[in-house]
């Protein structure tokens, strides 16, 4: 009997201790730390050029450890776009695909509590993002993503408990993903409106989970970016805060613009919105204080800031953990994959054909037996010397993960695209015209919106008015060019579906129509085709030979040369 008394007394004492440690009394302070748009900036050193990155998860790891020491009730979130944009994520998906996902392994090591997909996760394709999902030790959320019914693809929300406080995180991906990712890559995943999805899930979340705190985690920018043709809103963070009551904090990304501010909701309460910006250069730090009386929540206060991570020393423990994979990456980047018969550069890109654009058109014309290729310069810094060609050179020449898209365009539509491009960059010259180019800013900041063609021979007459500058003389194989005929045309996924594509500034072009015209999107990105071509040629002992197109130029020659002799635009754009 005495033994039973002591046993009951011990249980009572234990329950008292557990009850006292539950946290649902007084004030509980929780810290939320968040990143977004890391784009594969994992290591402190960029192995492509050997420079130290301003932001990286290696530096962020040091920052995060210190934050955890300051507040043990820490929640770490990421708002998406962790893929695409670095050699390490590219190496992981193309050469290390038999290993666990590098991104998942890194975020697991950082102790990530929840994340959402960005548009770039979807653009990588199902093989890549499913490998990531399988490796994640944390939930990836998608309240506006589904196959057929809400919640049947990814969980819409999760509950994270800290010191007895139930924190709900509900996640969203930019609605515009349904257009910025080619349809045959996005597959059967449906991306719904963020605000509408939040209205659907918010009452379900409150009734089913009764959370103390609700955090919105979304890969969508602050405002603007609406695609008017379908009323699809790309950047919905402000609208979400203003129109859907219930959020205590919203962490967002996608537009690469750091932000920290309050937005008033329809219930007259204000919500803190924070965006850390890209590349792990800054981090969100938000402190949430939850007050309780008799275990019932009586109040929530939130304050936050953006913290600079660029001054942090890279975490030595992080570097040691991933040293083997980093060493493999260095070896991969240094690998010689073949030879090229001439150097690649973008010199004179606005005046005539050049080696850089010839290189892009060469690969695009080989995709799906293209009759016409349309392309824009991916970078003014694209450079490679003749001779040995390495993986590093492939990234310097083509730094983006664009796929190739084959679609059917009428000849007249091809001309419309070239006319629009010409009207954006060239003045109509004549007596008194002081500059050939319309503005320096449109060149230096937007040269990737300048479109050239291969497969046709044409001139751009800068003495003619906008809309009448381009003259297409024939197909490059000598056949007549027919403005009424449909041609198999290859473009990059940037031009067909990119949010900044110049294609949709042209009357008559819509994303819906382009999707209907699309025949197929490549399963791999452009860089994969470049690398594979070098390997194949190397096996047979041949260099990659880039044909010189010489299929277009500006006219009249005298007027153009006169302007070039006095032009003050960046030297890389001048004729040499």
Beta strands, then each sheet from edge to edge (+ up, - down):
strand 1: 26-35
strand 2: 74-78
strand 3: 114-116
strand 4: 139-141
strand 5: 145-146
strand 6: 157-162
strand 7: 165-173
strand 8: 190-191
strand 9: 213-219
strand 10: 226-227
strand 11: 232-233
strand 12: 249-252
strand 13: 259-264
strand 14: 270-275
strand 15: 282-293
strand 16: 296-308
strand 17: 336-340
strand 18: 372-376
strand 19: 387-390
strand 20: 403-410
strand 21: 451-454
strand 22: 456-461
strand 23: 470-475
strand 24: 486-492
strand 25: 518-525
strand 26: 552-555
sheet 1: 4+ 3+ 2+ 1+ 15- 16+
sheet 2: 5+ 8-
sheet 3: 6+ 7- 9- 12- 14- 13+
sheet 4: 10+ 11-
sheet 5: 17+ 19-
sheet 6: 21+ 18- 24- 20+ 25-
sheet 7: 23+ 22- 26-
end
